[in-house]
Amino acid sequence: MLRTSVATGAGAVSLAAVGAVALRGNASGSAETPAHLRGVAPMPFTQILSFDLNASGLKRANVLRAAYEAIAEMDGSDIAAWLALGEGALPSRIDRPRQLKRMPSFAGDVLDPAASHGDLLLHITGASARAVRQAAEQALRALPRQQLRWRVDGTRPENRIEDGRGLSRNPFHFTEGHGNPATAAEITGRAIVKAGQGEPSWAVGGSYQVIRIIRLATGFWDRDTIPEQERIIGRRRNGRWLDGTPGTERAVFATDPHGRTTPLDAHVRRAVPNPRTPPPMVRRSYNYDRGPDDQGLIFSCFQGDLEKGFEAVQRRLQGEAMAKYTLTTGGGYFFVPPAGEAWLSALTES
């Protein structure tokens, strides 16, 4: 089982305050906004639980309804929670999201089967570690006969909102989140399945979610100088571009065709070679910490099209300079159903 520790103490108070403010910042549309996209910045604490379902047919539909009801009961002011379906969640007779599949092993991955995939994902985020822990135990009590496959918890240090974007600090000491959209409409545009994409009608309004448990070689990384780290990432630690452009503006790599300022194998340049056309996905990641020898990132992203979103970025990242500092050990592909319970009827239709 994959478990990580959650930070507590005085720092938790300030993080909780930021998380609550972030949620309230989008309160005007919270009834219509799905929990995974609610707020400019996500809640600062999380637990993610992946299950193998031990039921089939109508019994499986009942399990999914029980999971949905448990999540709906806990979702509120201090908790934002949702469920997501793995490739094995739906019976074969049901039209399933056309891109939902088992997450492949990409170049450099060493996936631990016990910490990867699953039929059902429960993703719980909250304003405090205690609230998240209590909600996770509530979810486990609601699914007593299902097999917990893996579990991970994490935090978003320095979780805040700047220039309309939710930012945090990753284990490499760099600011995360500058590449995300700055408005609710843009977030929805990147993250939600739309009509006309060839998806089943019940899936319209849902999102593909990718989870990647990425171990980071923080000790190895910290031996590099800050300027070397910044050239590997392609940004300053504070988010500014290497040519001095503010992080809130889009870089123009075309003026640096040979990579003299921003190396061609820098992470941001590989991920988004043309910042004027960002990839259609929304990142909402967390840090995990299991001690000095195992720290890393719970990478999480949402998109309406998995191939154009995460998979396109992942292919471009092959050969990046940062690869020797990272090792993906777990995670999976999942589908977050549309808000509400109408999608559950698809499980029992003849």
PEZIQUI-V246054 format. One record per helix or strand of 3 or more residues. SS is the DSSP state (alpha for helix, beta for strand). FROM is the first residue (numbers start at 1). LEN is the number of residues. If there is no record, write none. Layout:
# PEZIQUI-V246054
ss=SS from=FROM len=LEN
ss=SS from=FROM len=LEN
This chain:
# PEZIQUI-V246054
ss=alpha from=10 len=15
ss=alpha from=27 len=3
ss=alpha from=35 len=3
ss=beta from=45 len=8
ss=alpha from=57 len=18
ss=beta from=79 len=7
ss=alpha from=113 len=3
ss=beta from=120 len=7
ss=alpha from=129 len=14
ss=beta from=147 len=9
ss=beta from=160 len=3
ss=beta from=165 len=5
ss=alpha from=184 len=8
ss=alpha from=201 len=3
ss=beta from=207 len=10
ss=alpha from=218 len=5
ss=alpha from=226 len=8
ss=alpha from=253 len=4
ss=alpha from=267 len=5
ss=alpha from=275 len=3
ss=beta from=286 len=4
ss=beta from=295 len=9
ss=alpha from=307 len=10
ss=alpha from=321 len=5
ss=beta from=326 len=11
ss=alpha from=342 len=6
